[in-house]
Amino acid sequence: MKLPKRLWQVSPLLISLIGGILMGLTPSPVEAWFLGWIALAPLWIAVSLLYGQDTSTGGTSGNAKSLITTLCQAARYGLVWGIGYHGLSLSWITGVHPMDWMGVPWLASIAIAFFCWAFITLWGAILVALWAAGMTLLNSKWLYPSTLTTFRILTRVLVGTALWCSLESLWSAGSLWWTSLSYTQSPHNLVILHLGQLSGPTTVTAAIVAVNGLIAEAGIRYLYSKPSKVGFFNVQSPLIYLGLAAGLFVVLHLIGFGLYSRPLIQPTQAALKVGIIQGNIPNRIKLYPAGWQKAIEGYTTGYKTLADEGVEAVLTPETALPFLWKEQVRLRSSFYSAILDKGVLAWVGAFGEKGESLTNSLFTVTGTGETVSHYNKVKLVPLGEYIPFEQALGKLINRLSPLDAHLAAGQPNQTFDTPFGQAIASICYESAFAKHFRRQTAQGGEFILSASNNAHYSKTMPAQHHAQDVMRAIESDRWAVRATNTGYSGIVNPHGRTLWLSGINTYEIHADTIYRRQTRTLYVRWGDWLTPVLLGLAAVALTAQIKSS
């Protein structure tokens, strides 16, 4: 027992970093989703050992350190774990380099790419650091009492799960969010992702944290128990907590399988044949005359072909036509003329206007050429599409960065009505925000339209983006139609199965049939009810702990 204990004492930072890296291998490009069920355990153990105890004597080893020093050490463990996870998962952001097509010098391009990567990595890592510090504070006060019981150990697992879910809920309410623990399971573990129908991605996150916590508690028992006292029914036995972890893992997957196994009702009257155009216009030419011409030609040709195949509507990617849409109507561009000629509805990605600013919008254009509705992107990309705290930082950022970031955000409560019923609209980055989809579904959305560009990055980002939309389709119990500029476009059914997926960096068109749905999952009805329930249970358990101490 001495060797592993010594390893934990000597290298907790390294072990925490390795755990974060393992979690970073769960999304694309590696997609080792199964690692998500063990990769948080090293950090949990490292944090617990800061205020750990020798269970044979009841002595608390953390009392020798000042609380502030211990909290800072725990935060460092969490920070390096978070850097490993978020840094590896989000490394695709460096694909924005080179930006010579925007006139950005090579060195400045590298600096911008590195800053973006470092910033979003640290933003995610701060969440983990706060969790680690919070767990250490609770350990120091209540969760490591002199007398160890199974109830107190399970209370720590409950509190750790509630704290993590609360922090994710807080982070996802902001404007910078992508790497929830729940997305580590997408798009492969569809069974567990169906727990998202109960309380959104929080349910999946809670499952992952709880299983990791039980495994970690087994590890702690292993490090501190003496051979003479190790028996399956001894509170110090790691086998108890490994058994609980395995049991919870199985039960959660059985619940998910029950939801996954429900047949999809697909009435003929709810069918909608849709077409997708993946224009494949590289960013280096998209905003210049050569790109404009290629976009007009490619989308016009694709629209005509799909119309001839009998589709009822055609979806184009985000800013497929990088112009003001009203100007395309006024000038009667070839694409607009094709709509008038073929008479098939189109959802067109283009720019709109809001006051003196532009909007990133999706327009519903009927076969008669009338624009009957539009959706303005709500969740804009910080620095890429808008400047945070623009009044205070706008002049400074404009001076330091050559990027133009002045789009106006749409209203969060907008709906996207179409002749085929209300759609759930999402433009690019919004796919990471489950509440954005839940709100539109609760307001009557019957199918998902996801329009994206994705041309900035390597194939890792489009794959992760597809994984986000798989989760949103499951949570809302809706069909999803995905149109991207360079890939991956696709069709996803309400069980998260990808029925068609495009290639990457290819021009493609595709026609398929989806079905409008009006079901309401528990998540759509009640939202994220699990987080407050977990917090309430944790408070009750802690109160009982304090009274018994």
BELSUL-V77715 format. One line per field, one symbol per residue. phi: phi as a letter, one per 20 degrees, with the letter a starting at -180 (. if undefined). psi: psi as a letter, one per 40 degrees, with the letter a starting at -180 (. if undefined). A space follows every 50 residues. Layout:
phi = ???
psi = ???
//
This chain:
phi = .ffffffffecfffffffffffffefegeflegffgecfeggfgfgffff cfbeffdmfefeffefffffffffffgffffffffffffdffffffeedf fdneggfffffffffgffffffffffgfffffffffffgfececffdecf gffffffffffffffffffffffedcbbdfgfffeddeeffffffffebm fgffgffffffffffffffffffdeegfdebgeegefffgffffffffgf ffffffffffeffeecfgfefbeddcddfldggfcgecgffgfffgffff ffffffffenfebcddfglgdfcfffffffelfffffffffemdgcedea edcbmedececcdedffeneeeabcdgeeefgmfcbdflgfedgfffffe defecceeefffefdcecfdofdeebdlgffedfffffffffeofdbddd dbemefcffffgfffffffgfffffelcfcdddcfcoeeaccefenfeeb cfedlcebcbdbddcfccfcfgfffdmeefgffffffffffffffffef
psi = ddddddddddfddddddddddddeedaiedfgddddeeeedddddddded fiihedeehheedeiidddddddddddddddddddddddeeedeedhifd eeehidddddddddddddddddddddddddddddddddddddegidhhid dddddddddddddddddddddeeaehhdfiddeeeiedgddddeddedfa dddddddddddddddddddddddeiideehidehdehddddddddddddd ddddddddddehihhgideeihhiihhhdfhideedeidddddddddddd ddddddddefieihhiihfdhfihddddddegidddddddddfhihhhha iaigbeiiihihhhhieeehheiihhhdgihhddeihifdddeddddddd heihgfihiihdeiighieeihihihhbdedegdddddddddeeheihhh hiceediieddddddddddddddddefiihhhhideihiihhieeehhdh hiahfihiiihihihhieihiddddeagedddddddddddddddddde.
//
